[in-house]
Amino acid sequence: MYGKDLYVFQGEALASYDFWNYKPDSKPARKWSQNGYEQLVPLYSIHEGRIFYQDFSKGGLTP
């Protein structure tokens, strides 16, 4: 949760919903593909609307 946005991992996608205006069966406000993120592990923390991942192959963080 970040502000009014609820972020949900849905298989190969990350979706953002407007939490305060959510209705059952509503579509996400935004959706991002997570394909190609095999080496990245989400930190499950949102900062300024961005989710960060730990990159084990490079030993760092990436938005």
N, C-alpha and C positions, 0 to 999 in steps of 0.2 A: 504494500500500500504506500503510495506517495501522493500526498495532497488528496485529490478526489479520485485518483486513478488506482485501480486494482490490477496488478500484473499477475498473469496466470500462464504457466507453461502448459502447452497443449501438444504433446508429442513433439513434432519437429518445428513447432512455432511458439513464439511468445506473444501473448495477446494482452491488450490493455482495455479495461472496461471503465466507464464512468460509474463509479461505485454509488454515488448518490442518486443517479437516474437509471440504475439497472432494473431491467424487467426480465422475467424468465424467457428463455429462448432469444434474447437480444444478441445482436452481433457485436463483436469487439469494435471499439472506437479506432484502434490501430492494431496491426498484426505484423510481426516480423518473422521471417524464415530463420531457422536455426541450423540449416544445412551447412556442413563444413565446419562445425564447431566441435568436432570430436575431441580435440586436445584442450578444449576450454571447459572449465567448471564454473557455473554461475555462483556468485557470492550471495545471491538472494537479498541484495541490498540495493536500493535505488538512491541515486544522488542526482539532483537536478534533472529528473526525468530520464536518467540513463541507468541501465543495469550494468554492473561490472562483472568480469569473468577473470578467473585465474588461469593463466596460460602456463601449463606445466612444461611444455616443450621449450619455452623461453625463460621460464622462471620469473614471470612478472604479471602485472595486471593489465587488462585491456577493456575499454568500454564497448 
